[in-house]
């Protein structure tokens, strides 16, 4: 407890008694009576041979139960095991290589490290670090090609995470890093540690091929990443139809069913091959295991098919569509819970272009805006 706040009252013996009160604050000063604590108590680390000087090997984690002025910053010192000065330890507790290690020269080092706090008098703790030198990487990383589909509303893309590269390496201790060619960094970024792809705001309609590579420090492997950006037109929202699926998550639909269902859907509703099918959004139905998919069909000579025509086509082809995935309902107007006749129900869709949903799998990612369905009875 760092302090107490007491309210003290003095009352006299008169009639009537009179009183007054005062607040007394008592601060408890900290004494540096706790040593720094390493987490874990001792460390094991590895470094591959032939890594360049300055390679990070380990980050020490130290805490102190004393107050801040008796704790960090800590002073780190290698006491034993570094007689040949193969290692350096910076003020932040990062252990780095000071030489290029060779597996044939030595396979293991044991360091004793001291941490000293900033109190007076100072408290110290010790830890042991076992560093193993292993052979350099012999396997190239492998990465899965990624295709990303982004649906956005007319030049109003806010940016954000649009997918993640999945890469593996058979060398157990390899650390993979991801890079993007510099000329594309004005539109996209790639997190160097986890492979997440971030799109910046204002993407134009079209196709982007990203020059991404993954490296284990020795081998560099290119990764095929293709981004498709489609901008919605306001007219699309007025001609959408919703297909509601049963027992499927957005990720499973994107990864397992979207390509196949899109192909089957095109065959079912398109009158001409030049017509375009636009998947506008997919979104879970709140409180259920159902999934809504919004789509519209644009005629090759402009204009859109009316929802009533599409629903008729879908109804006729429903059994064929369900060979791909189970359909719960085909919706144009959804007036559940409203006591009005179907022809007197008015539905409107609104798109929140700044609230993006990203459904990402290893091979395909789908980014779309959140939508809201509003229904009301018409007199």
C-alpha positions in Angstrom: 0.0 0.0 0.0 1.6 3.2 -1.2 -0.3 5.6 1.1 -3.2 6.3 3.4 -5.6 9.3 3.6 -7.1 9.8 7.1 -9.9 12.2 8.1 -9.4 13.3 11.8 -12.0 15.1 13.8 -11.5 17.2 17.0 -14.7 17.9 19.1 -14.8 20.1 22.2 -16.8 19.6 25.4 -19.1 22.7 25.1 -22.9 22.7 24.7 -23.6 22.2 21.9 -20.2 20.6 21.1 -18.3 22.1 18.2 -16.0 20.2 15.9 -13.7 20.5 12.9 -11.8 18.0 10.8 -8.6 17.8 8.9 -7.2 15.4 6.3 -3.9 13.7 6.9 -2.1 12.0 4.0 0.5 9.4 4.9 2.8 8.4 2.1 4.7 5.1 2.5 8.2 5.5 1.0 9.6 2.5 -0.9 12.7 0.8 0.2 14.7 -1.1 -2.4 14.2 -4.5 -0.8 13.3 -6.5 -3.9 15.8 -7.9 -6.4 15.1 -7.9 -10.1 13.3 -11.1 -11.3 14.2 -12.9 -14.6 11.3 -14.6 -16.4 12.0 -17.4 -16.9 14.6 -18.0 -14.2 17.0 -19.4 -16.8 17.1 -19.3 -20.6 17.8 -21.6 -23.6 18.4 -20.1 -27.0 19.8 -21.2 -30.4 21.7 -19.4 -33.2 22.4 -20.8 -36.6 26.0 -20.8 -37.8 27.1 -18.2 -40.4 24.5 -15.6 -39.1 25.9 -12.1 -39.5 27.4 -10.2 -36.5 24.7 -8.4 -34.5 22.1 -11.1 -35.0 19.5 -11.0 -32.1 19.6 -14.2 -30.1 17.5 -13.6 -27.0 15.4 -10.9 -25.2 15.8 -10.9 -21.5 12.6 -10.2 -19.5 13.2 -8.6 -16.1 10.6 -7.2 -13.6 11.0 -5.6 -10.1 8.3 -5.3 -7.4 9.8 -2.1 -6.0 8.5 1.3 -7.1 9.7 2.7 -10.5 12.6 4.6 -9.1 14.0 1.5 -7.4 13.4 -0.7 -10.5 14.3 -0.1 -14.1 16.3 0.9 -16.0 18.4 -2.3 -15.3 22.1 -2.7 -15.9 23.0 -6.0 -17.6 26.4 -7.6 -17.4 27.7 -10.9 -18.7 29.8 -12.3 -15.8 31.1 -15.6 -17.2 31.1 -17.6 -20.4 32.0 -14.7 -22.7 35.8 -14.7 -22.2 36.3 -14.7 -26.0 33.7 -11.9 -26.4 31.4 -13.8 -28.7 28.3 -12.1 -27.4 27.1 -8.6 -26.6 24.3 -7.5 -24.3 22.7 -4.1 -24.9 21.0 -1.9 -22.3 17.6 -3.3 -23.2 18.5 -6.9 -22.4 18.9 -8.1 -26.0 21.7 -10.7 -26.4 23.4 -10.5 -29.8 26.2 -12.3 -31.6 29.6 -10.5 -31.8 31.2 -13.1 -34.1 30.1 -15.4 -36.9 29.6 -18.8 -35.2 30.7 -22.1 -36.7 29.0 -25.3 -35.6 32.3 -27.2 -36.0 34.1 -24.9 -33.7 31.7 -25.0 -30.7 28.1 -26.2 -30.3 27.2 -24.7 -26.9 27.9 -21.7 -24.7 26.7 -21.1 -21.1 26.6 -17.5 -20.0 26.0 -16.1 -16.5 24.2 -12.8 -16.7 23.6 -10.2 -13.9 20.8 -7.7 -13.8 21.2 -4.7 -11.4 18.3 -2.3 -10.6 18.4 1.5 -10.1 17.8 1.6 -6.3 20.0 2.6 -3.5 21.6 0.3 -2.5 21.3 -1.6 -5.7 19.9 -5.1 -5.8 21.1 -7.8 -8.2 19.9 -11.1 -9.7 21.5 -13.7 -11.9 20.4 -16.0 -14.7 22.1 -18.6 -16.9 21.7 -18.6 -20.6 22.4 -21.8 -22.6 23.1 -20.9 -26.3 23.3 -23.7 -28.8 25.0 -23.3 -32.2 23.1 -25.2 -34.9 23.8 -25.9 -38.6 22.6 -23.2 -41.0 19.3 -23.5 -42.8 19.2 -26.3 -45.5 15.5 -26.1 -46.5 13.9 -23.2 -48.5 10.6 -21.8 -47.0 7.4 -22.8 -48.8 4.5 -20.4 -49.1 1.0 -20.8 -50.4 -0.1 -18.4 -53.2 -2.8 -15.9 -52.0 -5.6 -14.4 -53.9 -7.5 -11.4 -52.2 -10.8 -10.0 -53.3 -11.8 -6.5 -52.0 -15.2 -5.1 -52.4 -15.4 -1.4 -51.7 -17.9 1.5 -52.2 -17.0 4.0 -54.9 -13.5 5.3 -54.0 -14.2 5.0 -50.3 -11.8 2.2 -49.2 -10.5 3.0 -45.7 -7.6 0.5 -45.7 -6.7 -2.2 -43.2 -5.6 -5.8 -43.0 -6.8 -7.7 -46.1 -5.1 -11.1 -45.7 -2.2 -13.1 -44.3 0.5 -15.1 -46.1 1.0 -18.7 -44.8 4.5 -19.9 -45.0 6.4 -22.8 -43.4 10.0 -24.1 -43.2 11.3 -27.6 -42.4 14.2 -26.1 -40.5 12.8 -26.1 -37.0 14.6 -22.9 -35.7 14.3 -20.8 -38.9 12.7 -17.4 -38.3 10.8 -16.2 -41.4 10.6 -12.6 -42.5 8.4 -11.1 -45.2 9.2 -8.2 -47.5 7.5 -6.2 -50.2 9.2 -4.5 -53.2 9.6 -0.8 -52.4 7.7 0.5 -55.4 4.5 -1.0 -54.1 4.7 0.4 -50.6 2.6 3.4 -51.5 -0.4 1.2 -51.7 0.3 -1.9 -49.5 2.4 -3.0 -46.6 3.5 -6.4 -45.4 4.2 -7.1 -41.7 7.7 -8.5 -41.7 7.1 -10.8 -38.8 3.7 -12.5 -39.4 3.0 -11.9 -43.1 -0.1 -9.9 -42.7 -0.9 -7.8 -45.7 -2.2 -4.2 -45.1 -3.8 -2.1 -47.8 -3.6 1.6 -47.5 -6.7 3.8 -48.2 -8.0 4.9 -51.5 -7.4 1.8 -53.7 -8.6 2.1 -57.2 -10.7 -0.5 -59.1 -8.5 -3.1 -60.7 -6.0 -5.9 -60.3 -2.7 -5.7 -58.3 0.1 -8.2 -58.4 2.3 -7.9 -55.3 6.0 -8.7 -55.3 6.2 -10.4 -51.9 9.0 -12.7 -50.7 9.7 -14.7 -47.6 13.2 -15.4 -46.3 14.7 -17.6 -43.6 17.9 -15.6 -43.6 19.5 -17.7 -46.2 16.9 -18.4 -48.9 14.5 -15.9 -50.5 11.3 -17.3 -52.0 8.8 -15.3 -54.0 5.1 -15.5 -53.2 2.3 -15.1 -55.6 -0.1 -12.5 -54.1 -2.9 -11.1 -56.4 -5.3 -8.4 -55.1 -8.6 -7.8 -57.0 -10.4 -4.5 -56.1 -14.1 -4.1 -57.2 -15.9 -0.8 -56.5 -19.7 -1.0 -55.9 -22.2 1.2 -57.7 -25.2 2.6 -55.8 -27.4 1.0 -58.4 -26.2 -2.5 -57.4 -27.7 -2.1 -53.9 -31.2 -1.5 -55.4 -31.0 -4.8 -57.3 -29.5 -7.2 -54.8 -30.7 -10.6 -53.8 -29.7 -12.4 -50.6 -28.9 -16.1 -50.4 -28.9 -17.4 -46.9 -26.8 -20.5 -46.2 -27.2 -22.9 -43.3 -24.4 -24.1 -41.0 -21.4 -22.5 -42.5 -18.9 -19.9 -41.2 -17.7 -17.0 -43.4 -14.2 -18.5 -43.5 -15.4 -21.9 -44.6 -17.6 -20.4 -47.3 -14.7 -18.3 -48.6 -12.1 -21.1 -48.4 -14.2 -24.1 -49.4 -17.3 -23.0 -51.3 -17.1 -19.5 -52.8 -15.3 -20.4 -56.1 -17.5 -23.4 -56.8 -20.8 -21.7 -55.8 -20.0 -18.6 -57.8 -19.4 -20.8 -60.9 -22.7 -22.7 -60.3 -24.6 -19.4 -59.6 -23.3 -17.9 -62.9 -24.6 -20.9 -64.8 -28.0 -20.6 -63.1 -28.8 -16.9 -63.4 -26.8 -15.4 -66.3 -28.5 -15.1 -69.6 -25.3 -14.3 -71.5 -21.7 -15.0 -70.8 -20.9 -11.3 -71.0 -23.1 -10.6 -68.0 -21.3 -9.9 -64.7 -22.1 -11.5 -61.3 -21.0 -9.2 -58.4 -20.8 -10.7 -54.8 -21.3 -7.5 -52.8 -20.9 -8.8 -49.2 -21.1 -11.9 -47.0 -22.1 -11.5 -43.4 -23.1 -13.9 -40.5 -26.7 -13.7 -39.4 -26.7 -12.5 -35.8 -27.6 -15.1 -33.2 -27.5 -18.0 -35.6 -25.1 -20.3 -37.6 -26.4 -18.9 -40.9 -24.6 -16.7 -43.4 -26.0 -14.1 -45.8 -24.5 -13.5 -49.3 -25.6 -10.4 -51.2 -25.1 -10.4 -55.0 -26.3 -8.6 -58.1 -26.0 -9.3 -61.8 -25.1 -6.6 -64.3 -26.0 -7.0 -68.0 -23.2 -6.6 -70.4 -24.9 -3.6 -72.1 -25.2 -1.9 -68.6 -28.2 -2.1 -66.3 -29.0 -4.8 -63.7 -31.3 -7.7 -63.6 -34.3 -7.1 -61.4 -34.4 -9.1 -58.1 -37.7 -10.7 -59.0 -36.2 -12.2 -62.2 -33.1 -13.4 -60.2 -35.2 -15.0 -57.5 -37.2 -16.9 -60.1 -34.0 -18.2 -61.7 -32.6 -19.1 -58.3 -35.8 -20.9 -57.3 -35.7 -23.0 -60.4 -32.0 -23.9 -59.9 -32.1 -24.3 -56.1 -31.7 -28.1 -56.1 -28.7 -27.7 -58.4 -27.2 -25.0 -56.2 -27.6 -27.1 -53.1 -25.2 -29.7 -54.6 -22.5 -27.2 -53.6 -23.8 -25.8 -50.3 -27.0 -26.0 -48.3 -29.3 -23.0 -48.8 -31.6 -21.9 -46.0 -33.6 -19.2 -47.9 -33.6 -16.9 -50.9 -34.5 -13.4 -49.8 -35.5 -10.3 -51.7 -37.7 -8.9 -49.0 -37.2 -10.0 -45.4 -40.2 -9.0 -43.3 -39.9 -11.5 -40.5 -41.5 -10.2 -37.3 -43.5 -7.5 -39.2 -47.3 -7.9 -39.5 -47.7 -6.8 -43.1 -48.4 -8.5 -46.3 -45.4 -9.3 -48.6 -46.4 -6.8 -51.3 -46.6 -4.1 -48.7 -43.1 -4.7 -47.3 -40.4 -2.3 -48.3 -36.7 -3.2 -47.8 -33.7 -1.1 -48.1 -30.0 -2.0 -47.8 -27.3 0.3 -46.5 -23.6 -0.2 -46.8 -21.1 0.9 -44.1 -18.0 1.3 -46.3 -15.8 2.2 -43.3 -16.6 -1.0 -41.4 -14.8 -3.8 -43.3 -15.0 -7.5 -42.7 -12.0 -9.6 -43.6 -12.5 -13.4 -44.0 -9.0 -14.8 -44.6 -7.9 -18.4 -45.3 -4.5 -19.7 -46.4 -5.3 -19.4 -50.1 -8.1 -16.9 -50.5 -9.2 -13.7 -48.6 -12.4 -11.8 -49.1 -12.8 -8.2 -47.8 -16.2 -6.6 -47.9 -18.2 -3.8 -46.2 -20.7 -4.5 -43.5 -24.4 -4.1 -44.6 -27.6 -3.4 -42.8 -31.1 -4.4 -43.9 -34.0 -2.2 -43.0 -37.6 -3.3 -43.6 -40.9 -1.5 -42.9 -44.6 -2.0 -43.7 -46.1 0.2 -46.3 -49.8 1.3 -45.9 
